[in-house]
Amino acid sequence: MLTLHARVVETAPAHLDITLDLSQDGLPVHHAEVSFSMPTDEGLLEGLRWLMEDSLTDGTAARKVRADDIRRRLATEGARLFDAVFHADDIASALWAYVAGRLRDTRIEVAAELSSLSLLPWELMRDPETGSPLCLAARQFVRLKLQAFVPAVPRATARCRVLLITSRPSGQDDVAYRSIAMKVFRELTQMAEYDVTFLRPPTFAECARTLRDAHAEGLPFDIVHFDGHGFYTAAEETATQPVAGSYILFEGEGGQNHRAVSGRDFANLLAETGCQHVVLNACRSAHVGGSDANNALSSFSDELVRRGAHVVVSMRYNVYVASALRFIGEFYRQLGRGQSLVSAASLARKNLATDPARDGIDTFDLDDWLVPVILQGGDDLTITRSPNPPLTNAVQAHDALLASAIPPPPDIGFAQTTHSCQ
């Protein structure tokens, strides 16, 4: 497999130096160095957020006109980013000429300081000749922390232990996660390679106890999957408002409705208990605050990678239930077919783009392939497939547990409630 590694460094305000290294199975093939002015227009970034989060609920007559205009501007911006990197000079153009016909077998890595990395919409980058975004055309497209060491061969396990956390802090009034959780459970419990633990109660204290017990027994979880609310706040800390940053919501303890857990606190727990691969089906879990690299606030997923997580799959914007169902279902289906975690997430993103129609949403199509973000800071994970199917009664037992633990099927909506959006 070809690997195209782009190392991004901000050398002056709004100015980037990018080093491009192309290798084949670890052997160098091409090298190029380019510079360009960084900013993607803040108005366009806000337009992208509106398209992902607000366009379906915007009741104005101009909604479709605005959405179409933003899509055109996003395509133009993607081509601008591509030209700034791959048509900067003859050397960079030669490198791209080598990659272009081999893109389907190429892994693209964008490595930078995590906060500044996340401010630019690298997934928009597209070749003007084909019109296809590189993150959809390449075999893999990942964001790396700057000094990440990623082994060429994923870590393999014959038995994958998954901790599934489904948090609904507002009880029956909250968004129902039955469809998403059932999708995960049904995919995994039909494969003998997976050992799924459903966290009950879904509190942070119980999560900590479960992870610490597993680590003490020498059986840390391979994947921690969180389904629930995520939010970002830029407000100053108050008695009822946490300090600026990104959070996920666990169900409350001791009579509390919920507990907001920061990326730093969750990252520290995962590092302590040896959990290295994380799936965050939580709104804005990859959202970065601030308007430039100097004042950017790390996203929730940035914090996990910074503290040692190897792969984090998360959501940059609010995510609709219909989108989460499509993405998560395909993600675990691909894992079950023997794809690595990064490859499975890349294929699930492509699946969103291939068919943009969503069940229950009868307006214009979604461009929700831009919502998932794949961050990598260490080795990938792959599950060795077993020819032996699980016992039927084991599947039925899992279904019974799931049915008793989660609420009824959801209506269309975000995978978090509106009041959680900050």
Secondary structure, DSSP 8 states (H G I E B T S, - for coil): -EEEEEEEEEEETTEEEEEEEEEETTEEEEEEEEEEE----HHHHHHHHHHHHTGGG--STTHHHHHHHHHHHHHHHHHHHHHHHHSSSHHHHHHHHHHHTTGGGEEEEEEE-HHHHHHS-GGG-B-TTT--BHHHHSSEEEEEETT----SS-EEESSEEEEEEE--TTGGGS---HHHHHHHHHHHHTSTTEEEEE-SS-BHHHHHHHHHHHHHTT---SEEEEEE-EEEE-S---SSS--SEEEEEEE-STT-SEEEEEHHHHHHHHHHHT--EEEEEETTTT--BSSSTTT-B--HHHHHHHTT-SEEEEESS--BHHHHHHHHHHHHHHHHTT--HHHHHHHHHHHHHH---BTTB-SS---GGGSEEEEESS--EEE---SS---HHHHHHHHHHHHHHS-S---SSBSS-GGG--
